Amino acid sequence: MNNRTLGIIGGTGWLGQAIAEALLDSGFVAPSELLIANRSGTGDLRPGVRVLADNQQLVGLSDIVILSIRPQQFRELKIDARGKPVISLMAGLPVEAIRAATGAEQVIRAMPNAAVEIRQSYTPWYSAGSLGAEQGEWVQRLFECVGTADQVPDEDCIDYLSALSGTGPAFPALLQRALASQAVAAGIPAAIAERAARGVVVGGGQMLAGHDPGQMIEVLMAYRGVTAAALQSMTEQGIEAIIGRGVQAGAQVARHGL
Ligand SMILES: NC(=O)c1ccc[n+]([C@@H]2O[C@H](COP(=O)([O-])OP(=O)(O)OC[C@H]3O[C@@H](n4cnc5c(N)ncnc54)[C@H](OP(=O)(O)O)[C@@H]3O)[C@@H](O)[C@H]2O)c1
């Protein structure tokens, strides 16, 4: 599927444009092979990229179509994409709804996250219908332009992962805020509490890039010191179950539609 024309409906939006820019920067597509559509037909993309106001025109000129509009905007979208692969980035919209609204048989659902901005998204993707090896490799390489990616075996994985990896910085942000506010409650000056919490989430998170988290916890528990006491207390209070229930609550929203 090299040198195919790729059309992104919503390619001037927050997610769509970040992906478009990464695809161009990495040379995955040339500007002449990229088409963007939105309602105004204008956008701030590099020279050579065509921006259209007509979604159907984009579909007609594209070999593959990416849908990067909001789910509520999808309800008003009218395109006939019969015979073309459609890649949906929309959360909570099942394959059958995308097939019914576009006529496309080959639908791929993918769920990047906000880290596309720094090209460190984790993007699971699911293909409904059989996908040739070459096409599968192309989709994988497309999402590797914004980080790492995996093909997943069924559609429910996408709905569950929408509430896990799709949330991007949400959980680290929650942890950082909780650490900072609890430190303030314990009497630590606010500015110091903020920096300490940031050091844990951002600095500690970067360390995990090169370490297995299970081994890291085992090593820290083996010290039987301050860190072990904090970890043990959180574990005994059911932190894993709290996280599990929270992610399931998000997944239920993804499963039942937005
Ligand atoms: N943000 C995330 O972290 C994230 C993560 C995973 C998945 N997603 C999914 O990504 C999708 C896009 O989210 P976003 O945050 O990028 O939204 P956004 O910034 O609002 O972008 C929406 C884009 O769609 C265009 N658009 C809206 N209605 C249109 C229509 N009828 N025809 C053509 N273009 C239209 C908009 O341009 P005009 O207004 O100019 O038409 C804009 O370019 C959502 O479905 C979301 O579920 C987002």
The ligand as an ORCA input file, in Angstrom:
! r2SCAN-3c Opt
* xyz 0 1
  N      -7.884     13.784     21.787
  C      -7.466     12.571     22.128
  O      -6.641     12.326     23.031
  C      -8.012     11.386     21.362
  C      -7.495     10.123     21.617
  C      -7.972      9.050     20.881
  C      -8.981      9.265     19.945
  N      -9.513     10.492     19.771
  C     -10.584     10.676     18.791
  O     -10.165     11.572     17.789
  C     -11.290     12.198     17.222
  C     -10.959     13.659     16.978
  O     -10.698     14.304     18.213
  P      -9.970     15.735     18.257
  O      -9.651     15.962     19.689
  O      -8.858     15.780     17.244
  O     -11.185     16.703     17.763
  P     -11.093     18.167     17.156
  O      -9.824     18.846     17.502
  O     -12.377     18.850     17.468
  O     -11.042     17.921     15.572
  C     -12.182     17.605     14.821
  C     -11.845     17.841     13.353
  O     -12.956     17.429     12.567
  C     -13.304     18.468     11.648
  N     -14.731     18.290     11.388
  C     -15.755     18.410     12.252
  N     -16.935     18.110     11.640
  C     -16.614     17.786     10.360
  C     -17.382     17.383      9.241
  N     -18.704     17.253      9.300
  N     -16.727     17.137      8.096
  C     -15.379     17.272      8.002
  N     -14.602     17.643      9.028
  C     -15.216     17.900     10.188
  C     -12.908     19.736     12.365
  O     -12.679     20.814     11.518
  P     -13.792     21.965     11.239
  O     -14.361     22.360     12.576
  O     -13.002     23.029     10.553
  O     -14.800     21.312     10.366
  C     -11.572     19.280     12.981
  O     -10.569     19.310     11.968
  C     -12.459     11.961     18.199
  O     -13.385     11.084     17.593
  C     -11.834     11.307     19.399
  O     -12.669     10.276     19.931
  C      -9.030     11.578     20.440
*
